[in-house]
């Protein structure tokens, strides 16, 4: 069993930045993929970024150049730094973990590719 707890969301003006955190517990954190997804009202949950156990990163085109995913294995925590935020970035942001290695990037970009999810943290960007 894995528990994931997100934090760091909030209200920010357009052009601002936020750093989201996801603390993991319950399993060996260092051996898996971690991902961030987001879901806006009335829309499907969509991929934002993912990071492998050996720090290979993946980003959605919609956030490429504006976001950075990173992890601190000593703290069992994964981060998502978001810059130049826009109203379209408004969503609930979810952290997820995939309990296997050597996964194709297409699978990492899919909701079904992950085994456990956090409860989410709200990010609201005002214009």
N, C-alpha and C positions, 0 to 999 in steps of 0.2 A: 504494500500500500504506500502511496506517495501523497503527501499533502503539499499543496501550493498556496501561498498567500501573497497576493499582489498588493502593492502600495505605491503611492506617489502621484496618483491622479489628482485632478482638480480643475479649477477654472483658470484659463489663461487667455490673454489677448492674442489676436492674430500676429504672427511674427515672433511669438515667444517660444520658450523651451520648457520641456519637462523631462525628468528622468524617472521612469517607472522601475520598480524593483519587484522581484518575485523570489521569495524565500521558500526553499524546498526542504522537506524532511521526510524521513521514513525509508529511504533507500539510498544506495550509494550514488551520490549526485554526479560524480565525475565521469561516469561511463556512458552517459546518454545524451540525446539531443534535447534541447530546450527550444521552445518556440513562443512567439507572441502572435496573437490574432486580435482582431477587433470586430465589433459588431455595432453598426449604427442602427437607429430605429427604423424598422421596416425593411432592413436589408439582411442578407446572409452574412454569416461570420466569414471574415476574409483574412488571409495570411498577411502578416506584416514582416516578420523576420524570424530566423532560426539560427542556432549555433550548435556545432557539434562538440563532442567531448574534447576534441583536439583543436578547438577554436576556429574551425572553418565556418564562415558566416554566409547567410543567404538573406536577401532583402527583396521585398516586393518592389516592382517598378514605381509604384505610387509614392514610396517613401525613400527610394534610393537617393543618396546624397544628402538626405535630411535626417537620417536615423542611423544609430549605431547600436548593435547588440553586443553585449559582452557578458562575461561570467567571472565570478570569483569563487573558485572551488573551495577555498578555505572557509568561506561563509555560506556555502551552498546557495548562492544567490545569482540570479541572472538579471541583467539590467537592459533597459531600452531607453536610450537617449534620443529624444525627439526634438528637432530644431525647426525653425521657420514654420511653426504650426499654423494651419489654416482651418477655417470653419469645417471644411470637409473631413478633417481629422477627428471631429467630434464622434465619440463612440465609447462603448465599454471595451476596455482592453483586457484580454485574457492571456494568462500564461499557461503553457502546456508542456508535458514531457512525453518523449517517446522512448520506450524501454527497449531499444534495440539499436544495433550499430549498422553501418554501411547501408544507409538508406538513400535511395535516389532523391534528387532535389524535388522532383514532381510530387513525391509522397510527403516530403516535409512541408510542402505548400498546401496540403490538404488537411481539412479538419479531421478526417478519418484516420490520419496518420499518427495520431497521438493517443496515449493511453489514459492520461490523467489531466484534469483541468482545474484551475483555480476558480474563484468566485467572480473575479473581474474587478477592475477599478475604472471609475468613470473619468473620462477626459472630455472637457467641454472647452471649445475654442470660440471666443466671441470675436465678432468682426468690428 
